[in-house]
Amino acid sequence: MPKLKTKSGAKKRFSITGSGKIKRKHAFKSHILTKKATKQKRNLTQTALVASVDEPSVKRQLLLK
């Protein structure tokens, strides 16, 4: 059986922390930024962790156990 390929989109969007959690970026930071408050844009810059209910799906896409 051939090797399974990682989903290219997931590979670009997620990264693994040292403790095994999955990091992600916030949405809504790419365009139409003039109507958003400075505080909102600043908070969207920081990374977040993937929710625990979504972790199995992301791990499957990244081919992690």
C-alpha positions in Angstrom: 0.0 0.0 0.0 1.4 3.5 -0.8 2.3 6.0 1.8 -0.5 8.4 2.7 0.0 12.1 1.8 -0.5 14.9 4.3 -3.2 17.4 3.3 -1.3 20.4 1.8 -3.7 23.0 3.2 -3.4 21.6 6.7 0.3 21.4 6.5 0.5 25.2 5.7 -2.0 26.2 8.4 -1.2 24.2 11.5 2.0 23.5 13.5 2.6 21.3 16.5 3.8 22.6 19.9 6.4 20.8 22.0 3.6 19.4 24.3 1.7 18.0 21.3 -1.0 20.7 21.0 -1.8 22.2 17.6 -1.3 25.9 16.9 -3.4 27.9 14.5 -3.8 31.5 13.3 -6.9 33.6 13.7 -9.1 34.4 10.8 -10.4 37.8 9.6 -6.9 39.4 9.5 -6.3 39.4 5.7 -8.4 42.3 4.2 -11.1 44.9 5.0 -9.0 46.0 7.9 -10.0 49.7 7.9 -13.3 49.1 9.7 -11.8 46.9 12.4 -10.6 48.4 15.6 -6.8 48.4 16.3 -7.4 46.3 19.4 -9.2 43.6 17.4 -6.5 43.5 14.7 -3.8 43.3 17.4 -5.6 40.4 19.1 -6.1 38.6 15.8 -2.3 38.7 15.3 -1.6 36.2 18.1 -1.7 32.5 17.6 -4.3 30.2 19.2 -4.7 26.6 19.9 -7.1 24.3 18.0 -10.2 23.4 20.1 -10.1 19.9 21.7 -13.1 18.8 19.6 -11.4 19.7 16.4 -8.0 18.1 17.2 -8.8 14.6 15.9 -9.8 16.0 12.6 -6.7 18.1 12.2 -4.4 15.3 13.4 -6.0 13.0 10.7 -5.2 15.6 8.1 -1.6 15.9 9.3 -1.4 12.1 9.6 -0.5 12.2 13.3 -1.7 9.5 15.7 
